[in-house]
Amino acid sequence: MKKLFSILLVLLMLCSVVIMSACSDPDDNDDNTDDPSNSQSQNAQKLIEDSIKKINDLDSYYAIMTQDIHLSMQGVSMDMPVTVSIKVQDATTANPKMYAIQDMQMLGQNITTELYIDGDYIYLDSNGYQAKISKNEIGDTDQLSYDKTLEELLLVLPDDVMNDIIVKINESGNRYVEVDFDSAKFLEFYESNIEDISSSINASIDDLQISDSKVKIVLDKSGYVKEYVLTYKMSISTQGQTANADVNLKIEFIDPGKSVTVTPMEGYQNFPLIDY
């Protein structure tokens, strides 16, 4: 069962190497992007940097991360949709609380995993299998923390990528930027996530190619990140096998700035303590 948790986390990181798709509202997709009157010549880099800082400074937040992956390998293909709902409280303190629930569909099965972190322990419930794990047993608890994964992905884009990018406004009045990422720079920018994948699956990645990489960041009226979206195609070669994936990954913050209270899963106090 420990292996199951590792696989779930590896898949989460794989989906998260690069982020979010154009699965936003129709208003976001069909806005007047080519109308100069709907553009703002403000500093896009500074705007995005400030909006991400506002999110990182929050003491609590609620976010939903959706991931759609179409994987093909040796003539076989499958879809792997994943949704992770994350609530974090006391984020700016030394002991934040976090509750996350992940729903994953893979090979015709639905796997639901709940994760609660509070104090010195991590509580897991995956399709009825329950466990309590001491943080001291794990060491680096970031590997089991969805909010850390989210924080690593919510990156400010580098200056050279943001050059000549114009801030636009959609019909809902939300400012946003769209960036076609140079694939080489995209791969370099998310290199740490790729290294995490390689180490987690305990196998070397012989070759990894990224193409058609795009980033879209939408702000709400208060200047917080509303949506952080990434789409890309990925080809991975490892141990003589090559797999191709179309990845759409989106993080949506729900009412950022509003206080969030974390509620753990029922009965977590009775989960059996296990060695990790």
C-alpha positions in Angstrom: 0.0 0.0 0.0 3.0 2.3 0.6 3.8 1.7 -3.0 0.3 2.9 -4.0 0.8 6.2 -2.2 4.2 6.6 -4.0 2.6 6.0 -7.4 -0.2 8.5 -6.6 2.4 11.1 -5.7 4.5 10.4 -8.8 1.5 10.8 -11.0 0.7 14.0 -9.4 4.2 15.4 -10.0 4.1 14.1 -13.5 0.9 15.9 -14.2 2.4 18.9 -12.5 5.7 19.3 -14.3 4.1 22.2 -16.2 0.8 23.7 -15.5 -2.7 24.2 -16.7 -4.8 24.1 -19.7 -7.2 26.4 -21.5 -10.1 24.8 -19.7 -11.2 28.2 -18.5 -14.6 29.8 -19.0 -15.9 30.4 -22.5 -15.7 34.1 -21.6 -11.9 33.6 -21.2 -11.5 31.8 -24.5 -13.8 33.9 -26.6 -12.9 37.4 -25.4 -11.7 40.1 -27.7 -8.1 39.3 -27.6 -7.3 41.0 -30.8 -9.1 44.3 -30.0 -6.5 46.9 -29.0 -9.0 48.6 -26.8 -9.1 45.5 -24.6 -5.3 45.6 -24.0 -3.3 47.3 -21.3 0.3 48.3 -21.8 1.2 47.9 -18.2 4.2 45.8 -17.0 3.0 42.2 -17.3 6.0 40.8 -15.4 5.4 43.1 -12.4 1.6 42.5 -12.5 2.0 38.7 -12.4 4.8 38.9 -9.8 2.6 41.0 -7.5 -0.4 38.7 -8.0 1.6 35.5 -7.1 3.1 37.3 -4.0 -0.5 38.1 -2.9 -1.3 34.4 -3.0 1.9 33.3 -1.3 1.2 35.9 1.5 -2.2 34.4 2.3 -2.5 32.8 5.7 -5.2 30.5 4.4 -6.6 29.5 1.0 -8.7 27.1 -1.0 -7.6 25.9 -4.4 -8.7 23.2 -6.9 -6.1 21.6 -9.2 -7.5 19.8 -12.2 -5.3 17.7 -14.5 -6.2 16.0 -17.7 -3.6 13.7 -19.3 -4.0 11.7 -22.5 -1.2 9.1 -22.5 -0.2 6.9 -25.4 2.5 4.2 -25.5 3.1 1.4 -28.1 -0.4 1.8 -29.7 -2.2 1.8 -26.4 -3.8 5.0 -25.1 -5.7 6.1 -22.0 -6.9 9.2 -20.2 -6.0 10.0 -16.6 -8.1 12.8 -15.2 -7.1 14.0 -11.7 -8.8 16.6 -9.4 -7.2 17.7 -6.2 -9.1 20.0 -3.8 -6.7 21.7 -1.3 -7.5 23.8 1.8 -4.7 25.3 3.8 -4.9 27.2 7.2 -2.2 29.0 9.1 0.0 28.9 6.0 2.3 31.6 7.2 3.1 29.9 10.5 5.6 27.1 11.4 2.8 24.5 11.7 0.2 25.0 8.9 -2.8 22.7 8.6 -3.7 21.2 5.3 -6.5 19.0 4.0 -6.6 17.7 0.4 -8.7 15.2 -1.4 -7.6 13.7 -4.7 -9.8 11.9 -7.2 -8.0 10.0 -9.9 -9.3 7.8 -12.7 -6.9 5.2 -14.1 -7.4 2.0 -15.9 -11.1 2.1 -15.3 -10.8 2.6 -11.6 -11.5 5.6 -9.5 -9.0 6.2 -6.6 -9.9 8.7 -3.9 -7.1 9.7 -1.5 -7.6 12.1 1.4 -4.6 13.7 3.1 -4.5 15.7 6.3 -1.4 17.3 7.9 -1.5 18.8 11.4 1.2 19.0 14.0 3.7 16.1 13.9 1.5 13.7 11.9 0.2 13.1 8.4 -3.1 11.2 8.0 -3.9 9.3 4.8 -7.1 7.6 3.7 -7.0 6.0 0.2 -10.1 4.1 -0.8 -10.6 3.0 2.8 -7.0 2.2 3.6 -6.1 4.5 6.6 -2.8 5.4 8.1 -1.1 7.8 10.5 2.5 8.6 9.8 5.0 10.6 11.9 6.6 13.5 10.1 9.9 12.3 11.6 9.5 9.0 9.7 9.4 10.8 6.4 12.0 13.5 6.9 11.2 15.7 3.9 7.4 16.1 4.2 7.2 18.2 1.1 6.8 15.1 -1.0 3.5 14.4 0.7 2.3 18.0 0.7 0.0 19.2 -2.1 0.3 22.8 -1.1 4.1 22.6 -1.6 3.6 21.1 -5.0 1.2 24.0 -5.8 3.7 26.6 -4.5 6.5 25.2 -6.7 4.3 25.4 -9.7 3.0 28.9 -9.2 6.1 30.5 -10.5 6.7 33.9 -11.8 7.7 33.7 -15.4 11.2 35.0 -16.3 11.8 38.4 -17.8 12.9 37.1 -21.2 9.7 35.1 -21.5 7.5 38.0 -20.6 9.1 40.5 -23.0 6.4 42.1 -25.3 3.6 40.3 -23.5 0.6 42.5 -23.2 -1.9 42.4 -20.3 -5.4 41.9 -21.7 -8.9 42.1 -20.3 -11.6 39.6 -21.0 -15.4 40.3 -21.1 -15.7 39.6 -17.4 -13.3 42.4 -16.7 -10.5 40.0 -15.5 -6.9 40.9 -16.5 -4.9 38.0 -18.0 -1.7 37.1 -19.9 -1.1 34.3 -22.4 2.5 33.1 -23.2 3.6 30.7 -25.9 6.6 29.2 -24.1 9.8 28.3 -26.0 10.0 24.6 -25.4 13.7 24.6 -24.4 13.1 27.5 -21.9 10.0 25.8 -20.7 11.9 22.6 -20.0 14.7 24.5 -18.2 12.2 26.5 -16.2 10.5 23.4 -14.7 13.6 21.3 -14.5 13.3 20.8 -10.7 9.9 19.2 -11.2 11.2 16.9 -13.8 14.1 15.8 -11.5 11.5 15.1 -8.8 9.7 12.7 -11.2 12.9 10.9 -12.1 13.9 10.3 -8.5 10.4 9.4 -7.4 10.0 6.6 -10.0 13.5 5.4 -9.1 14.4 5.3 -12.8 16.4 7.5 -15.0 14.7 9.5 -17.7 16.8 8.9 -20.8 15.1 11.6 -22.9 12.3 14.1 -22.3 10.9 16.5 -24.9 8.4 19.2 -24.4 6.4 20.9 -27.2 3.4 23.2 -27.7 3.8 24.7 -24.2 1.5 27.5 -23.2 0.9 29.4 -20.0 -2.2 31.4 -19.1 -2.6 33.4 -15.9 -5.9 35.1 -15.0 -6.3 37.6 -12.2 -9.4 38.4 -10.2 -10.6 41.9 -9.6 -8.5 42.2 -6.3 -5.3 41.3 -8.1 -5.0 37.7 -6.8 -4.3 34.9 -9.1 -7.6 33.4 -10.2 -6.4 30.8 -12.6 -2.9 29.6 -13.4 -3.1 27.3 -16.5 -0.5 25.3 -18.4 -0.8 23.1 -21.5 2.0 21.1 -23.1 2.9 17.9 -24.9 5.5 15.6 -23.4 7.5 12.7 -24.8 9.4 10.6 -22.2 11.9 7.8 -22.9 13.0 5.5 -20.1 14.3 2.0 -19.9 13.9 1.6 -23.7 10.2 2.6 -23.7 8.7 5.9 -25.0 5.5 7.4 -23.8 3.7 10.5 -25.2 1.3 12.6 -23.1 -0.9 15.6 -23.8 -1.2 17.5 -20.5 -3.7 20.1 -19.4 -3.2 21.4 -15.9 -5.1 24.2 -14.1 -5.0 25.7 -10.7 -8.0 27.7 -9.6 -8.1 29.7 -6.4 -11.6 30.0 -4.8 -12.3 33.4 -3.3 -8.6 34.2 -2.5 -8.3 36.5 0.5 -11.3 35.0 2.2 -10.5 33.1 5.4 -10.5 29.3 5.1 -10.9 26.8 7.9 -9.4 23.3 7.5 -11.7 20.4 8.5 -10.0 16.9 8.6 -11.6 13.7 7.5 -13.9 12.0 10.0 -12.3 9.6 12.4 -8.7 10.5 11.6 -7.7 10.3 15.3 -8.2 6.5 15.1 -6.0 5.9 12.1 -3.3 3.2 12.9 0.2 4.5 13.3 2.5 2.9 10.7 6.2 2.9 9.8 6.8 4.7 6.5 
